[in-house]
Amino acid sequence: MKNLSISSLESLHDLKDLKLLRSELSKIKSGIENTGKGSARIILNGFAEEINSEYILNELTQIINTFTLERSKYYLKRLIKSLTEAKTGSINDLNLNRWKEYDDIITDSLWILKKRDRSGEHKAAYWGNFIPQIPNQLLKRYTKKNEWVLDPFLGSGTTLIECKKLGRNGIGIELLENIAANAQKVINQQKPLDCNTVTEIINADSTKMDFKKELKSIGIKSVQFLIMHPPYWDIIKFSNNKNDLSNAETVDEFLKLFGKVVENTYPFLEKGRYFALVIGDKYSKGEWIPLGFYTMQEVLKRGYKLKSVIVKNFEETKGKMNQKELWRYRALAGGFYIFKHEYIFLFQKK
Ligand SMILES: C[S@@+](CC[C@H](N)C(=O)[O-])C[C@H]1O[C@@H](n2cnc3c(N)ncnc32)[C@H](O)[C@@H]1O
């Protein structure tokens, strides 16, 4: 790994000759290139910090290819600033002075995620889980380290595993006792980024739970991010429990129960913070039931503004894998399209 001293970059600022500046920068650039792909280490005031070498190389190339000394120095100053000063907002830890380094963070509204992330303790066995990349992306954009995340439909615990990996505290509510217990086991196995990270699992009904009391017993009054991945009505029956949203008799009853969870959690999300809803639609008796847009409306009725609608690709579930041909035939015969997407709605508390 190559060390890059900021003071040596700063000293280039005094050069009065473009050729000389270019040749000095080219030396630095080839030094980084020769160490291969990966990270470089910047040395600032005696401290070392790792940085994506691709980012530095691109910036150096831009400066070297500039035609005037004035412009080169402007870019050099900008590079030094990006390496030495942090510009972070109030809802995450991203340093906007180094935004070009964040190749891993999606900013488009179409998410094509090919493979499930296999790092971490996720078991992927729970029918109806979401892939870890969903909470991972959202936590990085909408929370800071040590903040609190609430997931009222915890399932197998994907959100809390990602919380532990990223140093966020998390609370998960799950109606089914055995599912909550299994989630607890895998979450315990996940090595935390920070040993002070707290994760709490509560086996309860999110339509009825006293959130104020539970949060108080954990020692907090509010959370900074809310994520919900409710049942997609009755597509997967999670249990025979009548309070399970997947057992709602009608779509209206499903929306009423979902609305209750939105209402119950609303007072505990800090003002100005974000809420992500992950849900897909369903098809029934020759009709597309837009659960996504219906649930989105339920949220908008309750004091949130819509920030984004993300469409995410949806690979075959285990159940449908062997029925691919059958579904294609049905689609052709029935005049409809096969589901290949689900939604992530992003709201902000007004
Ligand atoms: C789509 S799954 C969530 C999966 C989760 N994101 C994961 O990755 O494992 C929905 C979960 O909500 C739970 N659930 C249904 N009704 C509930 C309620 N009233 N209160 C709390 N949890 C409920 C179900 O048991 C199920 O585990």
The ligand as a Tripos MOL2 file, in Angstrom:
@<TRIPOS>MOLECULE
LIG
   27    29     1     0     0
SMALL
NO_CHARGES

@<TRIPOS>ATOM
      1 C1        -41.9620  -10.1490    4.8740 C.3       1 LIG1
      2 S1        -41.5620  -10.7860    6.4620 S.3       1 LIG1
      3 C2        -40.1860   -9.8360    6.9550 C.3       1 LIG1
      4 C3        -38.8960  -10.4900    6.5380 C.3       1 LIG1
      5 C4        -37.6430   -9.7930    7.0020 C.3       1 LIG1
      6 N1        -37.4250   -8.5310    6.3360 N.3       1 LIG1
      7 C5        -36.4290  -10.7070    6.7760 C.2       1 LIG1
      8 O1        -35.5250  -10.3380    6.0170 O.co2     1 LIG1
      9 O2        -36.4490  -11.8130    7.3190 O.co2     1 LIG1
     10 C6        -42.8640  -10.1800    7.4480 C.3       1 LIG1
     11 C7        -42.8150  -10.6140    8.9050 C.3       1 LIG1
     12 O3        -43.8110   -9.8800    9.6290 O.3       1 LIG1
     13 C8        -44.3100  -10.7180   10.6620 C.3       1 LIG1
     14 N2        -45.6140  -10.1630   11.0880 N.ar      1 LIG1
     15 C9        -46.8290  -10.3100   10.5220 C.ar      1 LIG1
     16 N3        -47.7700   -9.6480   11.2220 N.ar      1 LIG1
     17 C10       -47.1240   -9.0430   12.2590 C.ar      1 LIG1
     18 C11       -47.5600   -8.2010   13.3290 C.ar      1 LIG1
     19 N4        -48.8510   -7.8820   13.4910 N.pl3     1 LIG1
     20 N5        -46.6250   -7.7760   14.2040 N.ar      1 LIG1
     21 C12       -45.3100   -8.1120   14.0800 C.ar      1 LIG1
     22 N6        -44.8530   -8.9170   13.0900 N.ar      1 LIG1
     23 C13       -45.7490   -9.3690   12.1820 C.ar      1 LIG1
     24 C14       -44.3720  -12.0810   10.0180 C.3       1 LIG1
     25 O4        -44.3930  -13.1060   10.9940 O.3       1 LIG1
     26 C15       -43.0930  -12.0830    9.1580 C.3       1 LIG1
     27 O5        -42.0380  -12.6580    9.8530 O.3       1 LIG1
@<TRIPOS>BOND
     1     1     2 1
     2     2     3 1
     3     2    10 1
     4     3     4 1
     5     4     5 1
     6     5     6 1
     7     5     7 1
     8     7     8 2
     9     7     9 1
    10    10    11 1
    11    11    12 1
    12    11    26 1
    13    12    13 1
    14    13    14 1
    15    13    24 1
    16    14    15 ar
    17    14    23 ar
    18    15    16 ar
    19    16    17 ar
    20    17    18 ar
    21    17    23 ar
    22    18    19 1
    23    18    20 ar
    24    20    21 ar
    25    21    22 ar
    26    22    23 ar
    27    24    25 1
    28    24    26 1
    29    26    27 1
@<TRIPOS>SUBSTRUCTURE
     1 LIG1         1 GROUP 0 **** ****
